[in-house]
């Protein structure tokens, strides 16, 4: 069979699992699906998917099984009883979890003769199947390359390394970036909104500013890797003074300051550690140090 049209099984048909199966069907892959609640499969069956009666039957239908269930406990509940059916096949696990759980999963897979690839989906269900959306994978590069044409049906497949826990680790780090960015935008939106500026007016300017911020990240990344933080653009001392303006403006307008106060606290800790005249990248030194490790 053409590599671009190989059969695939999808186990787990929540919102994300259903989106994965739909994207595979859209690319012409013969797709077998299974879910503990079979009624969730009907929209996919209507589009041409084959509904398996059991998880074992679903796994037997394809050389590649993609699993996307609620959590790792659910994953093991579904797959442990059918481990023999997976032997000699490939399991791509897109269930969200921790790097430690990914390491346990790859050890389990290897003990049962299963090729395993861990993954993280960096989009919501409506974005699945869009080439610009990232899907992160970690584990065997040979397994990744063997199935890259199928994985590309879901989004842009990026292999991070052979450590199976890397996809989950990047997932957690990138979600932290997303939440911090979105909450910062919401705080700024609330601040300008206090002066009757609508979010739709503020947001294009915020997005343009984020483009500049990406340049700062590019500048700071080699500083972080080298552990040297020349303060030739804006020092931590300057940033502390600047964030005080934000805090004052927010207080004056009744805006909650939990986020900027948290950010200022990290800056103050960096200054106390001797980084006042260093670049903002030096804040990583206090982020790397837990209170109990001092």
N, C-alpha and C positions, 0 to 999 in steps of 0.2 A: 504493500500500500504506500502511496505517496506520503513522504514524511510530513508534509503539510496537512494531510488529511487522516492522520492516524487516529485510532479509536482511543477514547479517554473515558474514565469513570470519575464522577464527582460524588463524593460522600459528604452529606450535610447540605441541606437546602433551606437554610435561613436566608435572610436578605442577601448576604454576601455570596453564599454558596450558589444560590439561584442565579445571581449575576454572573458568576464564573461559568456555570453551565450554559447560560444564554450566549455568552461571548464565544464559547467553543462551538456551539451550534451555528452561530452567525458566520464563523470561519469554515464551516463545512465539516467539522469533526464529528464522526459517529460518537454520540455521547450517551453513556449509560449513567443513570442517576439512582441514588438511594437516599432515603431519609427515614428516621424512626417514625415520623408522621407522614405516611405516603401521600396524603391529600395535597401536600405542598408541592408535589411534583407535577400536578396536572397542567399548569401553564407551560411547563417545559415539554411535557409529553405532547401537548397540542402543537408545539413548534418542531417536533420530530425526535425528541429524546426517548430513549428506551428506559422504562422504569423496571428496576430489578426488584424481585420479591424479598430478597435478603441481602445483607451486606456482602456475604460470601459470593452470591451470584453476581453482584455488581463488580466486585474485584476480579472475578474470573473473566469478565467480559473484555478487559482491556489490559495492555501491558503497563499502563500508567494510571494510577489512582491519585486524584487530588482530593485531599481532605480539608474541609473547612467547617469545623463544629464550634460549639460554644467555648470550650476550654479543653485543657489537656486531660482532665478527668473524663470528660465525654469522649475524647479521642481514644483513650485506652479502653473505655467501656465498649466502644464500637469495634475496635480493631483487635484487641487481645484475643477474643474468641475465634477470630478468623485469620490468625497469624500464618497458618499453613497455606492459606489461599494466596497470601502476599509473597510467599517465598519465590525468589527468582524474578519478581516484578519490581516496579519502582513506585515509591510513595513520595509525593510532594505534599508536605504538610503546611497549609496556610492558616492554621489555627493560631490565634494570638496567644502568646505566653512569654515566659522569661528565657534568657539564655540557658539557665540551668535546666529548665524543662526540655529545651531543645537537645542538650547534651544527653539527657536521659533517654529521649526518644530515639536518637541516632544509635545509642548503645543497644536499645531494645530491637531496633530494626536490624542491626548487624547480627545480633544473636539469632535472628530468624531468617537470615539470608535475604534481607530486603534492601534494595538500594534506596537511600533516603536523601531527601533534600528538604531543608527547612526554608520557610519563606515568610515574608511580611508584605501585606498589601497596603500601599501608601495612597489609598484613595477610598472614597465611599462607594457603595454599590453602583450609583449612576455613572461613575467614572471608569468602571471595569470595561475593558475592551478598547479604551482610548490609548493610542500609541504614546501619548505624552505622559501618561501616568506610570509611576515607577512601581515595579514589583521587585522586592529585594530577595535574594536567595543566598544561602550559604551551605557549605558541605562539599561533597565531591564535585570537582569541576567537570570530570568526565560525564557524570550523570546530568549535570546542568547542560552541557553541550549536546548530549544525546537528545534532549527533549526541548532544546531552545525554540525550535519552530512552533511547538505546541504552546509553550509558555508565552511566546510573543503574541498569541491570540488574546491574552488577558491584559497586556500592557507592556511597557518597556522592561524587559528582564535584565536585572543587574546582578552579577555574581560578585559578592563581597569578599569571599575567601573560603578556605576549606574548613575553618572552624564553624561547626554547625550553629553555634550560638550567635554568630555575628548579625544575622538578619533580625533576630529579636532584639539584640542590643541596639542596633541602628534604629529600629522601630521605636523603642522607648525614647532614645535621644531625640529623634525627629518629632515625635509627638510632644515632647517637652518644649521643643522649639516652637511648634505650632501653637500650643496653648499659651506660652509666654507672649508670642507675637499677637495672637488674637485678643488676649486680655489687655495687652498694652494698647492695641487699637481701640478696644471698647472703652478703656479709661480715657483715652484722648477724645473719643467721640462724645463721651459724657461731659468732658471738660468744655469742648467747644459748643456742645449742645446746650449748655447752661446759658450761652449767649445767643440761643435760637438758631445756631448753625445746624442744618440737617446733616445726618450721616452721609447722605448721598453727595453732599457738597464737599465734606471733609475727606472722604475716602479716596478720590482720585489724587489728591495732594499727598495723602498718607502713602499710597502705593508708589508714587514717584519718589518719596523719601526713602522707602524701603529699598528702592533700586540703589540709592546712594549707600545705604547701610550694607548692602552686599559687598560693596567695594571695601568698606571697613573690615568686614570679615576676611576678605582675601588678603588684606594687609596684615591682619593680626594672626592669621593661621601660622605662618612661619615663625612669628615671635613666640607663640605658644609651644611649637615643636622645639625651638631652641632654648626656651626658658629665659629669654632676654626680651625686655619690654621697653625699648627706647621711647621716651615720652616726647617725641618730636611732632606729634599732631595735637593731641589733647591729653593732659595728664589726669590721673585719678583725682587730684586736688581740684582741677577745673570742673570735672564731672560732678563732684560733690556740691560745688557751688551752684552748678546749673540745675541739679535735681532739686535743690532747695527752692528754686523759682517755681518749678512744677508743683511741689508740695504746697507752697504758699498759695498759688493760683487755685489749686483744687480745694484747699481749706476754705478759701474765700467764697467758693461757689457751692459748698456743701457736698463735694465729691469725695467718696471713700478713697483713702490714701494707703490702703493696705499694700498694694503692689509697689508704688514708689518708695514707701518706707522700707519695704523688704530690700529693694534694690540699693537704696542708700546705705542700709546696714552692711551689705556686702562690700560696698565701696569703702566705708569707714573701717571695716576690718582689714581691707587691703592696705589702707593708709597706715593703720596701726602696725602692720607687718612690715612697713618700710617701703611701700610702693606708691606713696603719694606723688612722686615726681615721674612715675612710670606711666605707660599707656594703659588704657582701660583693659587691655588683654591680661594684665597682671592680676586682675580679680580672680582669674582661674586658680591662682595659688591658694586663695582661701576657700574656694569651692572644693578643691581637692582635699582639704583638711577638715575632717569631722571634729566637732568640739571635743570628743573624748580622746582624740589622737594627739591633742596638743601636749 
